[in-house]
Amino acid sequence: MHFGDRFIQFGHFRMGEVDANHFSISHSSGQTVQIFRSDGTLHPGPRSSWGLWHSSRPVLDAPLGITFGDRFVQIGNFRVGDVDGQHFSVAHVGGKTMQIFRSDGTLHPGPRSDYTTVGRPMLECKVAE
């Protein structure tokens, strides 16, 4: 796993904040799988825009703009995490939840303002040696 400026890289996939209003999951091939917008709406791929794979977004020695808390990670202005053991969500600090993934396998799209980890305290991300 690698980190950069407001993204986490898992092999050939990156998840992170494109700008203050857009969060995406994209592949090193240049394709964006999903865009999550701060207004709570979803914008599915495939598409070649709103990705996180360009020279201005290199892998860094230490994460930047990434914080952790109780069962969540905040990347820029977006949080992904376990809400209550039954719901996992993608939400924006402005109050909108874009997507809920439920333990029964169902998806519940936004925009909505419930099932969020926003409001829980954060800790700064540090690299362990």
Buried (B, 14 or more C-beta within 10 A) or exposed (E): EEBBBBBBBEEEBBBBBBEBBBBBBBBEEEBBBBBBBBEBBBBEBEBEEBBBBEEEBEEEEEBEBBBBBEEBBBBBBBBBBBBEEEBBBBBBBBBBBBBBBBEEEEEBEBBBEEBBBBEBEBEEBEEEE
